[in-house]
């Protein structure tokens, strides 16, 4: 039970950053100091009470008070070894005086904040909080401690825990990491497909939010021939950068100094020259919120705020995962808007058709499946695009969502009269049971979708058959499913290699057919501005040009 002596009341009024179980030791240490001065506890309490009142009024602690505080702090070395009276009053002085953009705090708020130094140290050191996140937590749990991140940074700096962005780690190293993810997620996607894929990825952690819609508005993908407002995308990128390293609230702009090297280096990577986007568009605000968006106007401003608020609502680990996807999305937008394609120049002949199909038959292209998919498009047209069969998915990006595109595979051919559909899934390398089972799960949703759209209106589900044709270089020797019934529809799974698909394509096709299919579905698609130059370089290597 806490002591109620006059000396205890004075010591407790200091609100020092001590653990509760250390308060008794602190009181004993102060009492011992008074005894060494020849003062009784009640007399020493009067002396310290007077010094404490003077401290509150003037903001300056006299030597006697400093000595007593020092003894109290040293009595609990396991709490915060770095804080003695000198450090304590230095932090107090900086909080009272304020600095830069940080307003000064009152005596009581400064004292209360310093009482939480141990918690702040834990949050910064162990939980990887930024100062902004620590400030938000304190404000949420202790209403009297609604302080800016700059106040937390006073404690962080003194304890050697001030969060910061390393120019290399948060610059080139992070860019290369995000670039690798961007390549994996968006190997050949358009602006619209890129937003869909990123939205699908974000849905894993944010099923309740339509991230795709927010990204489409931000990129202005629904407005033909209109560039996105690049400063908003730069601001988004800046807000997402610290999240890779710290538990940081996404909407907070200024803790990591957008005027610094990391921010300036990042902004220069964008195809715009409008100065610092943060200072130009949000100089007078600390966070991007609904008030800021209303003042700016436009769907993209509101979408930016909604996106940041949504990310901010997540715990740290999923917040960082979503931030990675969105940074990869931003890199893809930059690429799509800035890179000029160098078209493949080649005479299209049956010999060229053979060279490419022979290569794909024997080898992976290591283009994230882009060349394989385009070749499969051409081969599937030759093999299955007969009278009465309608194609869906030809030319779609490798990672285009089957569900959003309402298609049963990478490409499908459906014959309504025969109540049959053939879906092809192109897979570079080895096909595993796990991959097939995962596809079957998504296929169930698409079949349900198609039944609702039209199939059920035409016939009973059991009248329909879907044949899924997996094309791969190799596959598991056992465990691959052969058939199942999904929502009443009969589904048959078949597995072939690329050579078998080539042979099917050649069976009934003429040289002219093959040349036309190759030109339309391979060359023209690989020359699109959605395809990376590295993919075209690989194709040139394959054909020896």
C-alpha positions in Angstrom: 0.0 0.0 0.0 1.3 3.4 -0.9 2.6 5.5 2.0 0.7 8.7 3.0 3.5 10.6 4.7 4.2 14.2 3.7 7.5 13.1 2.1 5.8 10.3 0.1 3.2 12.8 -1.2 6.0 15.1 -2.5 7.9 12.3 -4.1 4.8 10.8 -5.7 3.9 14.3 -7.1 7.0 14.3 -9.2 5.6 11.4 -11.3 9.0 10.0 -12.1 9.4 7.3 -14.7 9.6 4.5 -12.1 7.9 1.1 -12.0 5.2 0.8 -9.3 7.2 -1.8 -7.4 10.2 0.7 -7.3 8.4 3.5 -5.7 9.1 2.4 -2.1 12.9 2.2 -2.9 12.8 5.7 -4.4 11.1 7.0 -1.3 13.6 5.4 1.0 16.5 6.9 -1.1 15.0 10.4 -0.8 14.4 9.9 2.9 18.0 8.8 3.4 19.2 11.9 1.5 17.2 14.1 3.9 18.6 12.2 6.9 22.1 12.7 5.7 21.4 16.4 5.7 20.2 16.2 9.3 16.6 16.7 8.4 13.6 14.8 9.7 11.3 13.4 7.1 8.5 15.9 7.7 11.0 18.8 7.6 12.6 17.5 4.4 9.2 17.1 2.9 8.6 20.9 3.5 11.9 21.8 1.8 11.2 19.6 -1.2 7.5 20.8 -1.4 8.7 24.4 -1.7 11.3 23.5 -4.3 8.7 21.5 -6.2 6.3 24.5 -6.2 9.1 26.8 -7.5 9.8 24.3 -10.2 6.2 24.3 -11.3 6.0 28.1 -11.4 9.4 28.9 -13.0 10.1 25.7 -14.9 13.5 25.5 -13.2 14.6 22.9 -10.7 17.0 24.0 -8.0 20.0 21.9 -7.0 18.3 20.5 -3.9 15.4 19.2 -6.0 17.7 17.8 -8.7 19.7 15.9 -6.1 16.5 14.4 -4.6 15.2 13.4 -8.0 18.6 11.9 -8.9 18.6 9.7 -5.8 15.0 8.5 -6.5 15.9 7.6 -10.1 19.1 5.8 -9.2 17.2 3.7 -6.7 15.7 1.8 -9.6 18.5 1.2 -12.1 16.6 -1.7 -13.8 13.9 0.6 -15.1 15.8 3.1 -17.2 19.6 3.2 -16.7 19.9 6.0 -19.2 17.9 8.5 -17.1 19.4 10.3 -14.2 18.4 13.8 -12.9 20.6 15.5 -15.5 18.9 13.7 -18.4 15.5 14.0 -16.8 15.6 17.8 -16.4 17.2 18.2 -19.9 14.2 16.4 -21.4 11.9 18.4 -19.3 13.5 21.6 -20.4 13.2 20.7 -24.1 9.5 19.8 -23.7 8.8 23.0 -21.9 10.7 25.2 -24.4 9.4 23.4 -27.6 11.5 23.5 -30.8 10.9 23.8 -34.5 7.4 22.7 -35.4 6.7 21.3 -31.9 4.8 23.6 -29.5 5.9 23.8 -25.9 4.2 21.7 -23.3 2.9 22.8 -19.9 4.6 21.7 -16.7 2.0 19.1 -15.9 1.9 17.6 -19.3 5.7 17.5 -19.5 5.9 15.8 -16.2 3.2 13.2 -17.1 4.9 12.4 -20.4 8.2 11.9 -18.7 6.5 9.5 -16.3 5.8 7.4 -19.3 9.5 7.3 -20.4 9.8 3.6 -19.6 6.7 2.7 -21.7 8.0 4.9 -24.6 11.4 3.2 -24.4 9.7 -0.2 -24.6 7.5 0.8 -27.5 10.4 2.3 -29.5 13.0 -0.3 -28.7 11.0 -3.5 -28.5 7.9 -3.0 -30.5 9.5 -0.9 -33.3 7.0 1.9 -32.8 7.6 5.2 -34.5 7.3 8.3 -32.3 4.0 9.1 -34.1 2.6 5.7 -33.2 3.7 6.0 -29.6 2.0 9.4 -29.4 -1.2 7.9 -30.8 -1.2 5.1 -28.2 -0.6 7.5 -25.3 -3.4 9.8 -26.6 -5.8 6.8 -26.9 -5.1 5.4 -23.5 -4.4 8.6 -21.5 -6.5 11.6 -22.5 -4.2 14.1 -20.8 -1.2 13.0 -22.9 -2.4 14.0 -26.4 1.1 15.2 -27.5 2.7 15.5 -31.0 5.3 13.0 -32.2 8.0 15.7 -31.6 7.5 15.5 -27.9 8.0 11.7 -28.0 11.1 12.3 -30.0 12.7 14.3 -27.2 12.6 11.2 -25.0 13.6 8.9 -27.9 16.7 11.1 -28.8 17.9 11.1 -25.2 17.5 7.3 -24.9 19.3 6.7 -28.2 16.1 5.2 -29.7 15.1 7.9 -32.2 13.5 6.2 -35.3 15.1 7.2 -38.6 15.3 6.1 -42.2 18.6 5.0 -43.5 19.3 6.4 -46.9 20.5 3.1 -48.4 18.0 0.8 -46.7 15.0 2.9 -47.2 16.2 4.1 -50.6 17.9 1.8 -53.2 17.6 -1.4 -51.2 13.9 -1.0 -50.6 13.3 0.1 -54.2 15.0 -3.1 -55.4 13.0 -5.3 -53.1 9.7 -3.6 -54.1 10.8 -3.9 -57.8 11.2 -7.7 -57.4 7.7 -7.9 -55.9 6.3 -5.7 -58.6 7.8 -8.0 -61.3 6.3 -11.1 -59.6 2.8 -9.6 -59.2 2.5 -7.5 -62.4 4.7 -9.1 -65.1 2.6 -7.8 -68.0 -0.5 -6.2 -66.5 -2.2 -3.0 -67.7 -3.0 -0.1 -65.3 -6.5 -1.6 -64.8 -5.2 -5.1 -64.3 -2.5 -3.9 -61.9 -5.1 -2.3 -59.7 -7.2 -5.4 -59.8 -4.3 -7.7 -58.9 -3.1 -5.3 -56.1 -6.7 -5.2 -54.8 -6.9 -9.0 -54.8 -3.6 -9.2 -52.8 -4.8 -6.6 -50.3 -8.1 -8.4 -49.9 -6.2 -11.1 -48.0 -5.8 -8.6 -45.1 -8.6 -6.2 -45.9 -11.6 -8.2 -47.1 -14.0 -5.5 -45.9 -12.5 -2.7 -48.1 -12.6 -2.3 -51.9 -8.9 -1.4 -52.3 -9.1 -2.0 -56.1 -11.7 0.9 -56.4 -9.5 3.2 -54.4 -6.4 2.4 -56.6 -8.4 2.9 -59.8 -9.4 6.4 -58.6 -5.9 7.2 -57.5 -4.4 6.1 -60.8 -7.4 7.7 -62.8 -7.5 4.5 -64.8 -11.1 5.1 -65.8 -10.3 8.4 -67.4 -8.8 7.9 -70.8 -5.7 9.8 -71.8 -5.5 11.4 -68.4 -2.3 11.1 -66.3 -2.7 10.4 -62.6 -2.0 13.3 -60.3 1.6 12.2 -59.5 2.0 14.2 -56.3 -0.7 12.2 -54.6 1.1 9.0 -55.6 4.4 10.4 -54.4 2.7 11.2 -51.1 1.3 7.7 -50.8 4.7 6.2 -51.5 6.3 8.4 -48.9 3.7 7.4 -46.3 4.2 3.7 -47.1 8.0 3.8 -46.8 8.5 4.0 -43.0 6.1 1.1 -42.5 8.7 -1.3 -43.9 10.9 -0.5 -40.8 8.6 0.8 -38.1 5.1 0.4 -36.6 4.1 3.7 -38.0 0.6 5.3 -38.7 0.3 5.6 -42.5 -1.3 9.0 -42.6 1.5 10.8 -40.6 3.6 12.8 -43.0 6.4 14.6 -41.2 8.1 12.4 -38.5 10.6 11.1 -41.1 11.3 14.5 -42.8 10.1 14.5 -46.4 12.6 17.3 -47.0 15.5 14.8 -46.2 17.5 12.7 -48.6 15.2 9.6 -48.5 12.2 11.7 -49.4 13.9 13.7 -52.1 15.5 10.7 -53.7 12.1 8.9 -53.8 10.3 11.9 -55.3 12.9 12.2 -58.1 12.0 8.7 -59.3 8.6 9.9 -60.4 7.8 11.3 -63.9 7.0 14.8 -62.6 8.9 17.9 -61.6 6.6 19.8 -59.3 8.8 20.1 -56.3 8.2 18.4 -53.0 4.7 16.9 -53.1 4.3 16.8 -49.3 5.2 20.5 -48.8 3.3 21.6 -51.8 0.1 19.8 -51.0 0.0 19.3 -47.2 2.3 21.9 -45.6 0.0 23.0 -42.9 -1.2 19.5 -41.8 0.4 16.7 -39.8 -1.8 13.9 -41.2 -3.7 13.3 -44.4 -7.3 13.2 -43.1 -10.9 13.9 -44.3 -10.5 17.6 -43.7 -7.5 17.8 -45.9 -9.3 15.8 -48.6 -12.3 18.0 -48.5 -10.1 21.1 -48.9 -8.4 19.5 -51.9 -11.4 18.1 -53.6 -11.4 15.3 -56.1 -12.0 11.5 -55.9 -8.3 10.9 -55.9 -7.7 13.0 -52.8 -10.5 11.3 -50.9 -9.2 7.9 -52.1 -5.7 8.7 -50.9 -7.1 9.5 -47.4 -9.4 6.4 -47.4 -6.5 4.1 -48.4 -4.1 5.5 -45.7 -6.8 5.3 -43.1 -7.6 1.7 -44.0 -3.9 0.7 -43.9 -3.5 2.5 -40.5 -6.3 0.5 -39.0 -4.4 -2.7 -39.4 -1.9 -4.3 -36.9 1.7 -3.8 -37.8 2.4 -7.1 -39.6 -0.5 -7.0 -42.1 0.0 -3.2 -42.4 3.5 -3.8 -43.6 2.3 -6.5 -46.1 -0.3 -4.3 -47.6 2.3 -1.5 -47.8 4.6 -3.7 -49.8 1.9 -4.6 -52.3 1.0 -0.9 -52.7 4.6 0.2 -53.2 5.0 -2.5 -55.8 1.8 -1.2 -57.4 3.3 2.3 -57.5 6.5 1.1 -59.2 4.4 -0.7 -61.8 2.5 2.6 -62.5 5.7 4.5 -62.9 7.0 1.8 -65.3 3.8 1.8 -67.4 3.8 5.6 -67.7 7.4 6.1 -68.5 9.0 3.1 -70.3 8.9 3.2 -74.1 8.7 -0.3 -75.6 11.2 -1.4 -78.2 9.1 -3.6 -80.6 10.2 -7.0 -81.7 11.2 -6.9 -85.4 10.9 -10.3 -86.9 9.6 -11.9 -90.1 6.8 -14.1 -89.1 7.1 -17.5 -90.7 6.1 -21.1 -90.0 9.8 -21.7 -89.2 9.7 -18.9 -86.5 6.6 -20.6 -85.1 8.5 -23.8 -84.9 11.6 -22.3 -83.3 9.5 -20.6 -80.5 7.2 -23.5 -79.8 10.1 -26.0 -79.7 11.9 -23.8 -77.2 8.9 -23.4 -75.0 8.3 -27.2 -75.2 11.7 -27.9 -73.8 12.5 -24.9 -71.6 11.1 -22.4 -69.1 11.5 -18.8 -70.4 11.9 -17.3 -66.9 9.7 -14.3 -67.9 7.1 -14.9 -65.1 5.2 -17.0 -67.6 4.6 -14.1 -70.0 6.0 -15.8 -73.1 4.5 -19.1 -72.2 1.1 -17.6 -71.8 1.2 -15.8 -75.2 2.4 -19.0 -76.9 -0.4 -21.0 -75.2 -2.9 -18.3 -76.4 -1.8 -18.9 -80.0 -1.7 -22.7 -79.7 -5.1 -22.8 -78.0 -6.7 -20.7 -80.7 -5.4 -23.2 -83.3 -6.5 -26.2 -81.3 -9.9 -25.1 -79.9 -11.2 -22.0 -81.7 -13.6 -23.9 -83.9 -17.1 -22.9 -85.1 -19.5 -22.6 -82.2 -16.7 -22.1 -79.6 -16.3 -18.7 -78.1 -12.9 -17.6 -76.5 -12.5 -15.7 -73.3 -9.3 -14.4 -71.7 -7.1 -14.3 -74.8 -4.4 -11.6 -74.3 -5.1 -11.2 -70.6 -2.1 -10.6 -68.3 -0.5 -13.6 -66.7 -1.8 -12.7 -63.2 -5.2 -11.3 -64.4 -7.9 -12.4 -62.0 -10.0 -15.2 -63.3 -12.8 -14.3 -61.0 -12.9 -10.6 -62.0 -12.6 -11.5 -65.6 -15.3 -14.2 -65.2 -13.2 -16.9 -66.9 -12.6 -20.5 -66.0 -8.8 -20.5 -66.7 -6.1 -18.4 -68.2 -8.0 -18.8 -71.4 -11.2 -20.6 -72.1 -13.3 -21.8 -75.0 -17.0 -22.3 -74.4 -19.7 -23.9 -76.6 -23.2 -23.1 -75.3 -24.9 -25.5 -77.6 -22.9 -28.4 -76.3 -23.0 -27.1 -72.7 -19.2 -27.5 -72.6 -16.2 -25.3 -71.8 -12.5 -26.0 -72.1 -10.2 -24.0 -69.8 -6.5 -23.9 -70.2 -4.1 -23.2 -67.4 -0.5 -22.5 -68.6 2.2 -23.2 -66.0 5.9 -22.8 -66.5 8.0 -25.5 -64.9 6.6 -28.1 -62.6 2.9 -28.5 -61.8 2.2 -29.6 -58.2 -0.9 -31.1 -56.6 -1.0 -28.0 -54.3 -1.3 -25.7 -57.3 -4.0 -27.7 -58.9 -6.0 -27.9 -55.6 -5.7 -24.2 -55.2 -7.0 -23.6 -58.7 -9.9 -25.9 -58.0 -10.9 -23.8 -55.0 -11.1 -20.6 -57.1 -12.7 -22.5 -60.0 -15.7 -23.3 -57.7 -16.4 -19.6 -57.2 -16.2 -18.9 -60.9 -18.5 -21.8 -61.9 -21.0 -20.4 -59.3 -20.6 -17.0 -60.9 -21.2 -18.4 -64.5 -24.3 -20.4 -63.3 -25.7 -17.2 -61.9 -24.9 -15.2 -65.0 -26.3 -17.5 -67.7 -25.7 -21.2 -67.5 -28.6 -22.0 -65.1 -31.0 -20.1 -67.3 -30.0 -22.3 -70.2 -29.9 -25.7 -68.6 -29.5 -27.6 -65.3 -26.0 -27.5 -63.8 -25.5 -31.2 -64.3 -25.9 -30.6 -68.1 -22.7 -28.6 -68.2 -19.2 -29.9 -68.3 -15.9 -28.0 -67.8 -12.7 -29.6 -68.9 -9.6 -28.0 -67.3 -6.4 -28.6 -69.3 -3.2 -27.9 -67.3 -0.2 -27.3 -69.5 3.2 -27.6 -67.8 6.7 -28.8 -68.4 6.4 -31.5 -65.7 3.9 -32.5 -63.0 3.6 -34.5 -59.8 3.4 -38.3 -60.5 0.5 -38.9 -58.3 -2.3 -37.1 -56.3 -3.5 -34.9 -59.2 -7.4 -34.9 -59.3 -9.1 -36.3 -62.3 -12.7 -35.1 -61.8 -15.2 -33.6 -59.4 -18.6 -32.0 -59.3 -18.7 -28.3 -58.4 -22.2 -26.7 -57.8 -23.6 -29.6 -59.9 -21.3 -29.0 -62.8 -19.1 -31.9 -64.0 -15.4 -30.8 -63.9 -12.8 -33.0 -65.6 -9.0 -32.3 -65.1 -6.5 -33.2 -67.7 -2.7 -32.8 -67.8 -0.5 -32.4 -70.9 2.9 -31.0 -71.6 3.7 -28.2 -74.1 4.6 -30.7 -76.9 1.1 -32.3 -76.7 -0.5 -28.8 -77.1 1.7 -28.0 -80.0 0.8 -31.2 -81.7 -2.9 -30.5 -81.2 -2.4 -27.0 -82.7 -0.7 -28.4 -85.8 -3.3 -31.1 -86.5 -5.9 -29.1 -88.4 -4.1 -25.8 -88.9 -2.5 -24.5 -92.1 0.7 -22.5 -92.4 -1.3 -19.4 -92.8 -3.3 -20.2 -89.7 -0.2 -20.6 -87.7 1.4 -17.4 -89.0 -1.7 -15.4 -88.3 -2.2 -16.8 -84.7 1.5 -16.2 -84.0 1.4 -12.7 -85.2 -1.8 -11.7 -83.4 -1.4 -13.6 -80.1 2.4 -13.6 -79.7 4.2 -10.8 -81.5 1.5 -8.1 -81.2 1.0 -8.9 -77.5 4.7 -9.0 -76.7 5.1 -5.6 -78.4 2.4 -4.1 -76.1 3.5 -1.4 -73.7 2.4 -3.6 -70.8 5.2 -6.1 -71.4 8.6 -5.4 -69.9 11.6 -5.0 -72.1 13.4 -7.9 -70.4 10.7 -10.2 -71.7 11.2 -8.9 -75.3 14.9 -9.4 -74.9 14.3 -13.0 -73.9 12.1 -13.5 -76.9 14.8 -12.0 -79.2 17.3 -14.4 -77.6 15.0 -17.4 -78.3 14.6 -16.5 -82.0 18.3 -15.6 -82.4 17.8 -12.0 -83.4 
